[in-house]
């Protein structure tokens, strides 16, 4: 998370470190409670996805497959 926040220092959204850690812990352990405003959750999620995708050097084909799978998961009811 520290590396992500350092990368964002040059023009990205400001992310609260404590909120980011709480959100990560809640994703690992669903029993963990957190009180984070929705706007901050969105910033953390977007920045994390961006960091993962840019650090992995993902190909266009792999990105398309990833986004297609994400869309399918999001549309499940």
C-alpha positions in Angstrom: 0.0 0.0 0.0 2.9 2.4 0.7 4.2 1.9 -2.8 0.8 2.6 -4.2 0.4 5.8 -2.2 3.9 6.9 -3.2 3.0 6.4 -6.9 -0.2 8.4 -6.4 1.7 11.4 -4.9 2.3 12.7 -8.3 -1.3 13.4 -9.4 -3.4 10.6 -8.2 -6.2 10.6 -5.6 -5.3 11.0 -2.0 -5.8 7.7 -0.2 -6.1 7.4 3.6 -3.6 4.6 4.6 -5.6 3.5 7.6 -8.7 3.1 5.4 -6.8 1.2 2.8 -5.4 -1.2 5.3 -8.9 -1.7 6.9 -10.4 -2.4 3.5 -7.7 -4.9 2.6 -8.2 -6.7 5.9 -12.0 -6.8 5.4 -11.4 -8.4 2.0 -9.2 -11.0 3.5 -11.4 -11.6 6.5 -15.2 -10.9 6.0 -15.7 -10.7 9.8 -13.6 -7.6 10.0 -15.7 -4.5 10.3 -14.8 -1.1 8.8 -16.2 2.4 8.7 -15.0 4.0 5.4 -16.9 6.5 3.4 -18.0 5.1 0.0 -16.0 7.7 -1.9 -12.7 6.6 -0.2 -13.6 3.0 -0.9 -13.9 3.8 -4.6 -10.6 5.6 -4.7 -8.8 2.7 -3.0 -10.4 0.1 -5.3 -9.6 2.1 -8.5 -6.1 2.9 -7.5 -5.4 -0.7 -6.5 -6.8 -2.1 -9.8 -4.7 0.5 -11.7 -1.5 -0.4 -9.8 -2.0 -4.2 -10.3 -2.8 -3.8 -14.0 0.2 -1.5 -14.7 2.7 -3.4 -12.6 1.9 -6.7 -14.2 2.5 -5.4 -17.8 -0.7 -7.1 -18.9 -1.2 -7.6 -22.6 -4.2 -6.2 -24.4 -5.6 -9.8 -24.9 -5.2 -10.6 -21.2 -6.7 -7.2 -20.3 -9.7 -7.9 -22.5 -10.2 -11.3 -20.9 -9.9 -9.8 -17.4 -12.4 -7.1 -18.1 -14.8 -9.6 -19.7 -14.6 -11.8 -16.7 -15.1 -8.9 -14.4 -18.2 -7.8 -16.3 -19.6 -11.3 -16.2 -19.1 -11.4 -12.4 -20.6 -8.0 -11.9 -23.7 -8.9 -13.9 -24.4 -12.1 -11.8 -27.6 -12.0 -9.9 
